[in-house]
Amino acid sequence: MNSKHIDLLDFSELPSAVYFRYADFSAHEYAAPHRHPWGTLEYAAHGVLHMEVDGSRFMSPPQYAVWVPPGTEHSFYSHQPINYRAVCLAPTLCRNLQQQACTLAISDILKAILKDFAARDVKIPEHDADQRLAQVLVDQLQQAPMHECYLPYASSPGLLGILEALQAEPGDNRPLAYWAGQVHVSERTLARQFVRELGMSFGEWRQRLRFLAAIEALDSHRSIQEIAFDMGYSTGSAFIAMFQRQAGCTPEQYRRSHLDSR
């Protein structure tokens, strides 16, 4: 499987305090580990963003973005096609933002500004109205709820092995008790380990994984029913309800909006 390298910005410094970048990446495109003196908000309007930032893995759906502070090493890979958006911020604008890489919840206002700028291909806000919108965007970023990671990963080998097995087969419905047996601990001990290391329960982690896998599966021609079964749901309606809770729209609406944006 051939991967294609993504061209990086070749500035030594940004041409403006807020600089925007847009791209439609195909499957299997990547950016090798790199760093730069400005901060970057990395966002996928459609698809799932896969990044490694400062040694940690980040996977983010379209309601979230990954914040990369200035000087932080990061890399990127597209498993499936994504509509990529990036907001690059001069170091002076990063002082009131998180100093560690994290996931930020993206407000509807922020999404709307990014969508508008992308539609008009605004890289540098030059007109007064665009400069005001860019300032609103920076203000929104400063207020955005922070999450350490949408789909966190474990550091302990036993738990990491379970997570990787689930990621290889998101529709695996085997219960927590089965996985506890695999790593020779009690179900209660493993449940506590999930909360301690990942900040969420086994059920929550698996549901988030399935949501991310569903976003990528919706780029195929498979029916919603087929995807539901692949994700371990016994009925299409249960899958649709989960997706709508996570995305704020049905799988079919998400698929349609992706096709429209193309």
LINMO-V869070 format. One record per backbone hydrogen bond with DSSP energy under -1.0 kcal/mol. CO is the residue of the C=O (numbers start at 1). NH is the residue of the N-H. E is the energy in kcal/mol with one decimal. If there is no record, write none. Layout:
# LINMO-V869070
co=[CO;CO]
nh=[NH;NH]
e=[E;E]
This chain:
# LINMO-V869070
co=[4;17;19;21;23;25;28;29;30;31;34;36;39;40;41;42;43;46;49;50;51;52;53;56;58;60;61;63;65;66;67;68;69;73;74;75;76;78;82;83;84;85;86;87;88;89;90;91;94;102;103;104;107;108;109;110;111;112;113;114;115;116;117;123;127;128;129;130;131;132;133;134;135;136;137;138;139;145;147;156;157;158;159;160;161;162;163;164;169;175;176;177;178;179;180;186;187;188;189;190;191;192;193;194;195;201;202;203;204;205;206;207;208;209;210;211;212;213;214;216;217;223;224;225;226;227;228;229;235;236;237;238;239;240;241;242;243;244;250;251;252;253;254;255;256;257;258]
nh=[30;90;88;86;84;82;4;78;6;76;74;71;89;68;87;66;85;83;60;77;58;75;56;53;51;49;64;106;104;42;102;40;72;54;34;52;31;28;25;45;23;43;21;41;19;39;93;94;97;67;147;65;111;112;113;114;115;116;117;118;119;120;122;20;131;132;133;134;135;136;137;138;139;140;141;142;143;105;103;160;161;162;163;164;165;166;167;168;172;179;180;181;182;183;185;190;191;192;193;194;195;196;197;198;199;205;206;207;208;209;210;211;212;213;214;215;216;217;218;219;220;227;228;229;230;231;233;232;239;240;241;242;243;244;245;246;247;248;254;255;256;257;258;259;260;261;262]
e=[-2.5;-2.6;-3.5;-2.5;-2.9;-1.9;-2.3;-2.6;-3.5;-1.9;-2.5;-3.2;-2.9;-2.9;-2.1;-2.7;-3.0;-1.8;-2.0;-2.2;-3.2;-2.2;-2.2;-3.0;-3.1;-2.6;-2.1;-2.8;-3.0;-3.0;-1.3;-2.5;-1.5;-2.7;-2.0;-1.7;-2.1;-3.9;-2.1;-2.6;-2.0;-2.7;-2.4;-2.7;-2.5;-2.3;-1.7;-1.1;-1.7;-3.0;-3.5;-2.2;-2.5;-2.4;-2.3;-2.5;-2.6;-2.5;-2.9;-2.4;-2.3;-1.7;-2.7;-2.5;-2.5;-2.2;-2.1;-2.5;-1.8;-2.2;-2.4;-2.1;-2.5;-2.7;-2.2;-1.8;-1.1;-2.5;-3.1;-2.6;-2.3;-1.4;-2.4;-2.5;-1.9;-2.4;-2.5;-1.8;-2.2;-1.5;-2.6;-1.8;-1.5;-1.3;-2.3;-2.3;-2.4;-2.2;-2.0;-2.2;-1.7;-2.7;-3.0;-2.5;-1.2;-2.4;-2.4;-2.0;-2.4;-2.4;-2.4;-2.2;-2.3;-2.6;-2.4;-2.1;-1.6;-2.3;-2.2;-1.3;-2.1;-2.2;-2.6;-2.2;-2.4;-1.9;-2.5;-1.7;-1.4;-2.7;-2.3;-2.0;-2.6;-2.7;-2.0;-1.9;-3.3;-2.2;-2.5;-2.6;-2.5;-2.5;-1.8;-2.1;-2.7;-2.1;-1.2]
